[in-house]
Amino acid sequence: MSSIHYICTTCGVQYASLSTPPENCKICEDDRQYVNPAGQSWTTLSELQQGHKNKIEQVAPNLYAIYTEPAFGIGQRAHLLISPGGNILWDCISLVDTETIEAISALGGVQAMAISHPHYFSSIVVWGRVFGNVPIYINAFDKKWLARADANIKLWDQDTLNLWDDIQLIRCGGHFPGASVLFCPQNKGMLLVGDTIQVSPDQKTVSFMYSYPNLVPLPKKEILQIKASVIDKPFDAMYGAFGRYILSDAKKCLEFSMERYLKIFE
């Protein structure tokens, strides 16, 4: 029997090649996620390509959202940041196909990938390879959740990692030990946050959780750590993982949200 890179249908993370599906998904069995009550199930990239397509839409100057329809796994969006020194794919989704590769290539391709936390590891190895074996930046604190190893994965362990064009990866912690955001000075400053900082449905406030599906909040210490990691950065807009964006005064929204959260601990 040939080996297959199985993908968990609940979280969308692709695993190392096996002849039979893994017994469990370590991402879903972590208490920040969950195993589907109907039981662990798996799919493959080729199966996913049969019934799903990706959409790419511009959400800001030099920023594109990439997401799958119908929604798959957690349902997050990746974002392609267009920058003179090279484009960066922020976070990732499970599905990659010819149409997506061609569309992204027409926008200048991908110079590097950066992932906010393990829930969005998805098919990072495939994405990295199809765009020319680009580096995939993942914080070293989250190494143990990697489901598929690859030489393109670059672990970083600093508080911040400077890329190019004054773009930085910033480790916030909180949701995961290595949970990170991407700061870009374009457009009066942008913060791409995955769900390390979760943009709320009102698109005026944010939240901070240890586990979103299991509704477990973060302790005060972790919230203050997130605040300290980003508050000195000049950003006006914030882009979350689920199509919810704060397009102006994002820092004020962050400060208000943190004050609201911290009142719980008074």
C-alpha beads as a LAMMPS data file, in Angstrom:
LAMMPS data file: protein, C-alpha beads

266 atoms
265 bonds

1 atom types
1 bond types

-500.0 500.0 xlo xhi
-500.0 500.0 ylo yhi
-500.0 500.0 zlo zhi

Masses

1 110.0

Atoms # bond

1 1 1 0.000 0.000 0.000
2 1 1 1.333 3.448 -0.932
3 1 1 1.942 6.098 1.707
4 1 1 -0.385 9.094 1.991
5 1 1 -0.201 12.462 3.709
6 1 1 -3.480 12.348 5.621
7 1 1 -5.272 15.554 6.637
8 1 1 -7.388 15.800 9.785
9 1 1 -10.895 16.885 8.806
10 1 1 -11.459 18.747 12.084
11 1 1 -8.359 20.962 12.236
12 1 1 -7.106 20.637 8.657
13 1 1 -3.510 19.758 9.576
14 1 1 -1.608 17.470 7.199
15 1 1 0.493 14.639 8.664
16 1 1 3.649 12.823 7.624
17 1 1 3.231 10.109 5.021
18 1 1 1.696 6.843 6.291
19 1 1 0.192 3.745 4.683
20 1 1 -2.871 3.972 6.943
21 1 1 -4.469 6.971 8.681
22 1 1 -2.973 7.987 12.043
23 1 1 -4.806 6.788 15.123
24 1 1 -5.230 10.301 16.442
25 1 1 -4.548 13.959 15.724
26 1 1 -2.268 15.536 18.313
27 1 1 -3.499 19.008 17.405
28 1 1 -7.117 18.081 18.113
29 1 1 -6.300 16.094 21.253
30 1 1 -4.630 19.146 22.786
31 1 1 -7.077 20.876 25.127
32 1 1 -7.138 24.036 22.992
33 1 1 -8.873 22.113 20.201
34 1 1 -11.235 19.128 20.226
35 1 1 -11.773 15.725 18.675
36 1 1 -14.963 15.634 16.644
37 1 1 -17.675 13.948 18.761
38 1 1 -18.423 11.728 15.760
39 1 1 -14.856 10.438 15.920
40 1 1 -11.497 11.141 14.334
41 1 1 -11.638 11.264 10.533
42 1 1 -9.195 11.970 7.740
43 1 1 -9.069 13.134 4.153
44 1 1 -6.320 13.802 1.590
45 1 1 -5.314 16.780 -0.497
46 1 1 -6.532 15.107 -3.688
47 1 1 -9.931 14.423 -2.103
48 1 1 -10.126 17.984 -0.849
49 1 1 -9.416 19.311 -4.338
50 1 1 -12.468 17.477 -5.694
51 1 1 -15.103 19.356 -3.708
52 1 1 -13.493 22.624 -2.599
53 1 1 -12.045 25.749 -4.191
54 1 1 -10.047 28.653 -2.857
55 1 1 -11.052 32.287 -3.129
56 1 1 -8.537 35.124 -3.239
57 1 1 -9.749 38.640 -2.568
58 1 1 -8.024 41.942 -1.901
59 1 1 -8.833 43.239 1.575
60 1 1 -6.421 46.205 1.724
61 1 1 -3.733 47.757 -0.457
62 1 1 -1.089 45.041 -0.893
63 1 1 -3.011 42.501 1.203
64 1 1 -5.064 39.539 -0.056
65 1 1 -7.163 37.026 1.865
66 1 1 -7.108 33.375 0.766
67 1 1 -9.806 31.004 1.999
68 1 1 -11.591 27.791 1.054
69 1 1 -15.223 27.307 0.030
70 1 1 -17.077 25.391 1.285
71 1 1 -15.243 26.008 4.549
72 1 1 -12.939 23.217 5.674
73 1 1 -11.374 22.381 9.033
74 1 1 -11.226 25.401 11.316
75 1 1 -12.145 27.675 8.423
76 1 1 -9.360 30.244 8.821
77 1 1 -7.990 32.574 6.191
78 1 1 -4.414 32.905 5.031
79 1 1 -3.204 36.333 3.909
80 1 1 -0.748 37.235 1.189
81 1 1 1.204 40.389 2.016
82 1 1 2.666 42.094 -1.063
83 1 1 5.957 43.826 -0.261
84 1 1 8.915 45.119 -2.343
85 1 1 11.411 42.749 -0.725
86 1 1 9.185 39.737 -1.416
87 1 1 5.670 38.564 -0.652
88 1 1 4.853 36.814 2.610
89 1 1 2.134 34.203 3.064
90 1 1 0.809 34.723 6.582
91 1 1 -0.803 31.613 8.038
92 1 1 -1.984 28.800 5.816
93 1 1 -4.956 26.707 4.724
94 1 1 -5.167 23.032 3.832
95 1 1 -6.189 23.309 0.192
96 1 1 -3.704 24.221 -2.504
97 1 1 -4.456 23.630 -6.175
98 1 1 -3.360 24.736 -9.631
99 1 1 -5.745 27.698 -9.744
100 1 1 -4.479 29.012 -6.412
101 1 1 -0.832 28.613 -7.406
102 1 1 -1.417 30.466 -10.667
103 1 1 -3.318 33.306 -8.986
104 1 1 -0.672 33.829 -6.305
105 1 1 2.128 33.584 -8.865
106 1 1 0.431 36.365 -10.857
107 1 1 0.660 38.524 -7.719
108 1 1 4.396 37.936 -7.456
109 1 1 4.529 34.549 -5.761
110 1 1 5.718 33.862 -2.223
111 1 1 9.137 34.700 -0.795
112 1 1 8.442 33.239 2.664
113 1 1 5.690 31.860 4.859
114 1 1 5.032 32.624 8.515
115 1 1 2.573 30.804 10.764
116 1 1 0.897 32.268 13.846
117 1 1 0.342 29.019 15.783
118 1 1 -0.185 25.225 15.353
119 1 1 -3.900 25.356 14.508
120 1 1 -2.886 26.831 11.144
121 1 1 -0.072 24.452 10.265
122 1 1 -2.466 22.872 7.730
123 1 1 -0.568 21.906 4.524
124 1 1 2.433 24.170 5.119
125 1 1 4.950 21.761 3.596
126 1 1 3.044 21.499 0.305
127 1 1 2.627 25.270 0.107
128 1 1 6.303 25.853 0.809
129 1 1 7.386 23.445 -1.900
130 1 1 5.062 24.610 -4.681
131 1 1 6.373 28.153 -4.333
132 1 1 10.015 27.153 -4.642
133 1 1 10.964 25.649 -1.278
134 1 1 10.514 28.966 0.520
135 1 1 11.278 29.268 4.241
136 1 1 8.380 28.601 6.601
137 1 1 8.856 30.556 9.833
138 1 1 7.432 28.921 12.960
139 1 1 8.238 29.879 16.523
140 1 1 10.401 27.259 18.223
141 1 1 8.118 27.121 21.278
142 1 1 5.520 25.378 19.074
143 1 1 7.868 22.821 17.529
144 1 1 6.309 19.832 19.304
145 1 1 2.998 20.318 17.477
146 1 1 4.508 19.955 14.021
147 1 1 2.803 17.032 12.304
148 1 1 5.065 16.923 9.238
149 1 1 8.770 17.775 9.196
150 1 1 10.481 19.543 6.320
151 1 1 13.802 21.253 5.634
152 1 1 11.955 24.454 4.691
153 1 1 10.637 24.907 8.242
154 1 1 12.721 27.531 10.032
155 1 1 12.307 27.696 13.789
156 1 1 12.922 31.066 15.433
157 1 1 13.233 31.673 19.164
158 1 1 13.641 35.438 19.551
159 1 1 10.992 37.820 20.891
160 1 1 10.925 39.353 17.412
161 1 1 12.217 38.186 14.055
162 1 1 13.079 40.864 11.486
163 1 1 12.265 39.908 7.909
164 1 1 12.546 42.702 5.281
165 1 1 10.901 46.055 4.543
166 1 1 10.687 46.575 8.340
167 1 1 8.301 43.616 8.629
168 1 1 8.556 41.710 11.900
169 1 1 7.292 38.522 13.460
170 1 1 6.435 39.098 17.121
171 1 1 5.978 36.324 19.667
172 1 1 3.002 37.122 21.886
173 1 1 2.430 33.792 23.629
174 1 1 -0.938 33.285 25.260
175 1 1 -2.988 31.083 22.953
176 1 1 0.115 28.917 22.400
177 1 1 3.620 29.386 23.846
178 1 1 4.910 30.492 20.442
179 1 1 1.774 32.264 19.246
180 1 1 2.850 35.152 17.042
181 1 1 1.628 38.097 15.004
182 1 1 3.018 39.802 11.906
183 1 1 3.708 43.545 11.964
184 1 1 3.989 45.486 8.712
185 1 1 4.498 49.284 8.555
186 1 1 2.512 49.662 5.326
187 1 1 -0.806 51.554 5.320
188 1 1 -0.110 53.377 8.619
189 1 1 0.819 50.057 10.189
190 1 1 -0.873 46.656 10.015
191 1 1 -0.989 43.838 12.534
192 1 1 -1.903 40.402 11.167
193 1 1 -2.988 38.457 14.212
194 1 1 -4.371 35.040 13.216
195 1 1 -6.475 34.374 16.299
196 1 1 -3.685 34.982 18.784
197 1 1 -5.634 38.213 19.147
198 1 1 -9.182 37.465 18.013
199 1 1 -11.070 40.237 16.239
200 1 1 -14.629 40.206 17.590
201 1 1 -17.762 40.247 15.410
202 1 1 -18.324 43.946 16.126
203 1 1 -14.929 44.639 14.486
204 1 1 -14.285 47.200 17.231
205 1 1 -12.977 44.936 19.978
206 1 1 -10.778 41.857 20.356
207 1 1 -10.544 38.850 22.675
208 1 1 -7.794 36.667 24.102
209 1 1 -8.396 32.995 24.765
210 1 1 -6.443 29.894 25.691
211 1 1 -9.063 27.847 23.837
212 1 1 -11.683 29.371 21.577
213 1 1 -13.788 26.253 20.878
214 1 1 -13.693 25.178 24.528
215 1 1 -14.215 28.738 25.826
216 1 1 -11.204 28.813 28.140
217 1 1 -9.915 32.370 28.765
218 1 1 -6.330 33.377 29.295
219 1 1 -5.045 34.381 32.744
220 1 1 -4.111 37.982 33.485
221 1 1 -0.373 37.301 33.147
222 1 1 -0.751 36.069 29.572
223 1 1 -2.951 38.997 28.536
224 1 1 -0.385 41.447 29.884
225 1 1 2.320 39.582 27.972
226 1 1 0.398 39.980 24.720
227 1 1 -0.080 43.682 25.443
228 1 1 3.613 44.234 26.150
229 1 1 4.646 42.470 22.942
230 1 1 2.672 44.687 20.533
231 1 1 1.658 47.923 22.234
232 1 1 4.740 49.872 21.128
233 1 1 4.246 49.011 17.453
234 1 1 2.686 51.714 15.244
235 1 1 -0.362 49.985 13.774
236 1 1 -3.711 51.403 12.699
237 1 1 -5.322 48.256 11.244
238 1 1 -5.684 44.678 12.445
239 1 1 -6.480 41.620 10.323
240 1 1 -7.853 38.479 11.966
241 1 1 -8.143 34.922 10.737
242 1 1 -11.857 34.797 9.941
243 1 1 -12.573 37.783 7.719
244 1 1 -13.026 40.195 10.610
245 1 1 -10.846 43.275 10.367
246 1 1 -10.393 46.506 12.320
247 1 1 -9.491 48.996 9.613
248 1 1 -8.681 52.051 11.733
249 1 1 -7.759 52.896 15.333
250 1 1 -6.894 49.258 15.934
251 1 1 -4.457 50.066 18.736
252 1 1 -7.142 51.997 20.618
253 1 1 -9.506 49.048 20.151
254 1 1 -6.844 46.705 21.524
255 1 1 -6.213 48.892 24.571
256 1 1 -9.942 49.221 25.314
257 1 1 -10.440 45.465 24.977
258 1 1 -7.555 44.696 27.300
259 1 1 -8.819 47.106 29.938
260 1 1 -12.234 45.442 29.727
261 1 1 -10.693 42.004 30.121
262 1 1 -8.463 42.981 33.011
263 1 1 -11.393 44.354 35.032
264 1 1 -12.446 40.733 35.497
265 1 1 -9.380 40.202 37.665
266 1 1 -9.973 43.215 39.943

Bonds

1 1 1 2
2 1 2 3
3 1 3 4
4 1 4 5
5 1 5 6
6 1 6 7
7 1 7 8
8 1 8 9
9 1 9 10
10 1 10 11
11 1 11 12
12 1 12 13
13 1 13 14
14 1 14 15
15 1 15 16
16 1 16 17
17 1 17 18
18 1 18 19
19 1 19 20
20 1 20 21
21 1 21 22
22 1 22 23
23 1 23 24
24 1 24 25
25 1 25 26
26 1 26 27
27 1 27 28
28 1 28 29
29 1 29 30
30 1 30 31
31 1 31 32
32 1 32 33
33 1 33 34
34 1 34 35
35 1 35 36
36 1 36 37
37 1 37 38
38 1 38 39
39 1 39 40
40 1 40 41
41 1 41 42
42 1 42 43
43 1 43 44
44 1 44 45
45 1 45 46
46 1 46 47
47 1 47 48
48 1 48 49
49 1 49 50
50 1 50 51
51 1 51 52
52 1 52 53
53 1 53 54
54 1 54 55
55 1 55 56
56 1 56 57
57 1 57 58
58 1 58 59
59 1 59 60
60 1 60 61
61 1 61 62
62 1 62 63
63 1 63 64
64 1 64 65
65 1 65 66
66 1 66 67
67 1 67 68
68 1 68 69
69 1 69 70
70 1 70 71
71 1 71 72
72 1 72 73
73 1 73 74
74 1 74 75
75 1 75 76
76 1 76 77
77 1 77 78
78 1 78 79
79 1 79 80
80 1 80 81
81 1 81 82
82 1 82 83
83 1 83 84
84 1 84 85
85 1 85 86
86 1 86 87
87 1 87 88
88 1 88 89
89 1 89 90
90 1 90 91
91 1 91 92
92 1 92 93
93 1 93 94
94 1 94 95
95 1 95 96
96 1 96 97
97 1 97 98
98 1 98 99
99 1 99 100
100 1 100 101
101 1 101 102
102 1 102 103
103 1 103 104
104 1 104 105
105 1 105 106
106 1 106 107
107 1 107 108
108 1 108 109
109 1 109 110
110 1 110 111
111 1 111 112
112 1 112 113
113 1 113 114
114 1 114 115
115 1 115 116
116 1 116 117
117 1 117 118
118 1 118 119
119 1 119 120
120 1 120 121
121 1 121 122
122 1 122 123
123 1 123 124
124 1 124 125
125 1 125 126
126 1 126 127
127 1 127 128
128 1 128 129
129 1 129 130
130 1 130 131
131 1 131 132
132 1 132 133
133 1 133 134
134 1 134 135
135 1 135 136
136 1 136 137
137 1 137 138
138 1 138 139
139 1 139 140
140 1 140 141
141 1 141 142
142 1 142 143
143 1 143 144
144 1 144 145
145 1 145 146
146 1 146 147
147 1 147 148
148 1 148 149
149 1 149 150
150 1 150 151
151 1 151 152
152 1 152 153
153 1 153 154
154 1 154 155
155 1 155 156
156 1 156 157
157 1 157 158
158 1 158 159
159 1 159 160
160 1 160 161
161 1 161 162
162 1 162 163
163 1 163 164
164 1 164 165
165 1 165 166
166 1 166 167
167 1 167 168
168 1 168 169
169 1 169 170
170 1 170 171
171 1 171 172
172 1 172 173
173 1 173 174
174 1 174 175
175 1 175 176
176 1 176 177
177 1 177 178
178 1 178 179
179 1 179 180
180 1 180 181
181 1 181 182
182 1 182 183
183 1 183 184
184 1 184 185
185 1 185 186
186 1 186 187
187 1 187 188
188 1 188 189
189 1 189 190
190 1 190 191
191 1 191 192
192 1 192 193
193 1 193 194
194 1 194 195
195 1 195 196
196 1 196 197
197 1 197 198
198 1 198 199
199 1 199 200
200 1 200 201
201 1 201 202
202 1 202 203
203 1 203 204
204 1 204 205
205 1 205 206
206 1 206 207
207 1 207 208
208 1 208 209
209 1 209 210
210 1 210 211
211 1 211 212
212 1 212 213
213 1 213 214
214 1 214 215
215 1 215 216
216 1 216 217
217 1 217 218
218 1 218 219
219 1 219 220
220 1 220 221
221 1 221 222
222 1 222 223
223 1 223 224
224 1 224 225
225 1 225 226
226 1 226 227
227 1 227 228
228 1 228 229
229 1 229 230
230 1 230 231
231 1 231 232
232 1 232 233
233 1 233 234
234 1 234 235
235 1 235 236
236 1 236 237
237 1 237 238
238 1 238 239
239 1 239 240
240 1 240 241
241 1 241 242
242 1 242 243
243 1 243 244
244 1 244 245
245 1 245 246
246 1 246 247
247 1 247 248
248 1 248 249
249 1 249 250
250 1 250 251
251 1 251 252
252 1 252 253
253 1 253 254
254 1 254 255
255 1 255 256
256 1 256 257
257 1 257 258
258 1 258 259
259 1 259 260
260 1 260 261
261 1 261 262
262 1 262 263
263 1 263 264
264 1 264 265
265 1 265 266
